């Protein structure tokens, strides 16, 4: 493995180690979604009761079903006794209702309806039960890389074994934002009135949406076991952050903590553009190729997040197995650019071949063979390891 200092790219970034956010939450996860930089991870991989924040998984699967044509937004679904029996946050549905899928989705997002989640779950369940849908939730979560999540219901109702880590919730939020841009605007709706049934039950519980700080989602949660939690996201300029909090003591503390996190993430870090896709970073040797080396270039635009205060350097290295063997195709991934910054995670960026390299002709192969032969001749004869002395006298001397 070759580690080559990438002097050809302007990567001397001056920054001090960032001070971690001192959160009151029992667990927290903060990520700059634009660059993929994790800014804080406190107990982020510990499976915890997620309360209503787990409704995001139900929504993800509902959005998938709509996209695949399994559900239609204008389709109406019946309300079972099981769904209508849920307490807590609710759309106040009863078994006489037949509700449009679009209304159910808004009821889950804005009103945090436990009943609405169960209606969707039963409609998509392989056996018609909410628990059957929960098993599908767990399977789909694993497929999405959410390895610390297991579900026993669709809405986060307190139940043994219903757990998610905050990193998983952050990953789920990222998937919702990136995979379903057509549905994501629903998360910033501040009001939804269903059938004028309970006019006072119309406000989104996310406190950040009305603060004017760029927040546009996603979901609050609360139970006595989980405390107060929030999966949030906000934008400023070209940047987006995603954050998850759990285990706070009150709604007021949750709102204060979330606002402080948004301000900290945007004020204490800045995004730096380091190079455009196609920028050549280094040259690497090629064995038996029509060219003796190949350029290594950025596969995509490169930007990183750095603390705003000045001080220390960010280092960069190109890492690859050497030499490469022809033929090579243009755009073939060959190496990684590794960026190291104090106080922030390592960044690895793929580097690809800047040009195709065809196999060398007869002359190249003859020269390579001659070079190999000269190397062996210059090394001299191999030294032979002396055979072990197996004589009787030697054995006697060793034993004496």
PEKALIN-V947494 format. One record per residue. N is the residue number from 1. PSI is psi as a letter, one per 40 degrees, with the letter a starting at -180 (999 if undefined). NEAR is the number of other ideal C-beta (glycine too) atoms within 8 Angstrom. D_FIRST is the distance of its C-alpha to the first C-alpha in whole Angstrom. Layout:
# PEKALIN-V947494
n->{N N}
psi->{PSI PSI}
near->{NEAR NEAR}
d_first->{D_FIRST D_FIRST}
This chain:
# PEKALIN-V947494
n->{1 2 3 4 5 6 7 8 9 10 11 12 13 14 15 16 17 18 19 20 21 22 23 24 25 26 27 28 29 30 31 32 33 34 35 36 37 38 39 40 41 42 43 44 45 46 47 48 49 50 51 52 53 54 55 56 57 58 59 60 61 62 63 64 65 66 67 68 69 70 71 72 73 74 75 76 77 78 79 80 81 82 83 84 85 86 87 88 89 90 91 92 93 94 95 96 97 98 99 100 101 102 103 104 105 106 107 108 109 110 111 112 113 114 115 116 117 118 119 120 121 122 123 124 125 126 127 128 129 130 131 132 133 134 135 136 137 138 139 140 141 142 143 144 145 146 147 148 149 150 151 152 153 154 155 156 157 158 159 160 161 162 163 164 165 166 167 168 169 170 171 172 173 174 175 176 177 178 179 180 181 182 183 184 185 186 187 188 189 190 191 192 193 194 195 196 197 198 199 200 201 202 203 204 205 206 207 208 209 210 211 212 213 214 215 216 217 218 219 220 221 222 223 224 225 226 227 228 229 230 231 232 233 234 235 236 237 238 239 240 241 242 243 244 245 246 247 248 249 250 251 252 253 254 255 256 257 258 259 260 261 262 263 264 265 266 267 268 269 270 271 272 273 274 275 276 277 278 279 280 281 282 283 284 285 286 287 288 289 290 291 292 293 294 295 296 297 298 299 300 301 302 303 304 305 306 307 308 309 310 311 312 313 314 315 316 317 318 319 320 321 322 323 324 325 326 327 328 329 330 331 332 333 334 335 336 337 338 339 340 341 342 343 344 345 346 347 348 349 350 351 352 353 354 355 356 357 358 359 360 361 362 363 364 365 366 367 368 369 370 371 372 373 374 375 376 377 378 379 380 381 382 383 384 385 386 387 388 389 390 391 392 393 394 395 396 397 398 399 400}
psi->{h h h h h g e e h g e g h h i i h h h i h g i e i d i i h h h h d d e e h h d h h h f e e h h i h e a e d e d d d d d d d d d d d d d e e d i h d e i i i i h i d d d d e h a a h i e f i i e e i h h i d d d d d d d d d d e f h d d d d d d d d d d e i d e e i d d d d d d d d d d d d d d e e g e f h i i e i e e e h h h h e h i i i d d d d d d d d d d d d d d g d d d d e d e e h e i h h h e f d g d e g e i h e h e e d e e f e e h f i d h i i h i d d d a h i h h i i i i h b e i h i h i h i i f i d i d d d d d d d d d d d d d d d d d e i i h h h d i i h e h h d i i i i h h f i d i e i i i h i h d i i h i i h i i d i i c i i h i h i h h i h i i i h i i i i h e h h d i i h h h h h h e i i i h h h i i i h e i i h i i i a d d d d d d d d d d d d d d d d d e i i i h h h i i i h e i d d d d d d d e 999}
near->{5 9 7 10 8 12 4 6 11 5 10 6 10 7 16 10 8 11 6 5 11 3 10 6 12 7 14 17 15 15 13 16 11 10 10 8 12 10 13 10 9 9 9 13 7 9 8 13 10 15 12 14 17 14 14 14 14 16 12 14 13 15 12 8 10 13 7 6 6 6 11 7 9 7 8 8 12 8 14 10 6 10 14 11 6 12 5 6 8 12 13 9 13 7 8 4 8 6 14 10 16 8 9 16 15 13 15 16 14 14 16 12 14 14 15 16 13 16 16 16 14 14 8 12 13 5 5 5 9 13 9 11 16 14 9 12 13 11 8 11 13 10 6 9 6 12 6 11 14 8 13 9 13 13 13 14 9 10 7 4 6 15 11 14 14 16 12 13 15 15 11 15 15 11 10 17 14 6 7 10 6 4 10 11 7 10 12 9 11 8 8 11 7 11 4 5 8 6 7 4 10 10 7 11 7 13 11 14 10 6 8 4 9 8 14 11 14 10 14 14 16 10 10 4 6 15 11 14 18 15 18 16 15 13 9 6 4 4 10 10 16 14 17 19 17 16 11 14 6 7 8 6 11 15 10 8 13 15 11 9 16 16 9 9 13 11 7 9 14 6 12 9 7 9 10 7 8 7 10 10 13 12 8 16 9 15 9 10 17 9 8 5 8 15 10 16 13 15 10 7 8 12 10 14 13 12 11 8 6 5 6 8 6 14 8 12 11 18 11 14 5 7 7 15 7 13 8 13 7 9 7 8 8 12 12 10 17 12 13 8 11 8 9 10 5 6 11 8 12 10 16 13 15 10 8 8 13 8 8 11 7 5 7 11 10 8 8 11 8 8 8 8 8 8 8 7 7 6 5 4 3 3 4 4 4 4 4 4 5 5 6 5 6 9 9 8 7 6 5 4}
d_first->{0 4 7 10 13 15 18 20 21 24 22 24 26 28 29 30 29 31 34 34 37 39 40 43 42 41 38 36 34 33 31 31 31 30 27 26 26 27 30 31 31 34 34 32 31 35 37 40 43 43 47 47 44 43 45 42 41 44 44 41 42 46 44 42 45 47 44 45 48 49 51 53 53 57 57 59 58 61 61 61 63 59 58 61 61 58 59 57 56 58 59 62 62 65 65 68 65 63 60 58 54 54 56 54 51 53 54 51 49 52 54 52 54 54 56 55 51 53 55 52 50 53 53 49 49 49 52 54 53 51 49 48 47 45 43 42 41 39 37 37 35 33 32 31 29 32 31 33 36 39 43 46 48 48 49 47 51 50 49 48 44 44 41 38 35 35 32 33 36 34 32 35 36 33 34 38 37 35 36 40 41 44 45 43 46 48 46 48 52 54 57 58 61 62 65 67 67 66 66 64 61 60 57 53 52 49 50 48 49 52 51 50 46 44 44 44 44 43 45 47 47 50 51 52 49 47 48 48 45 43 41 41 39 40 40 40 39 36 35 35 35 35 36 38 40 42 45 47 50 52 52 53 50 47 49 48 45 43 45 43 40 40 41 39 36 37 38 36 33 32 30 29 28 25 24 26 24 23 23 20 17 15 15 12 13 15 16 19 20 23 21 19 17 17 17 15 18 19 20 23 25 23 25 25 27 28 31 34 34 33 31 27 24 22 18 16 12 10 7 6 5 7 10 12 15 18 20 19 21 22 21 18 15 12 10 11 13 13 17 18 22 24 26 24 21 18 18 15 16 15 15 16 17 20 22 22 21 23 23 24 27 29 29 25 25 27 25 22 24 26 23 21 25 25 22 23 27 26 24 27 29 27 28 30 30 34 36 37 41 43 46 49 49 46 46 49 48 44 47 49}
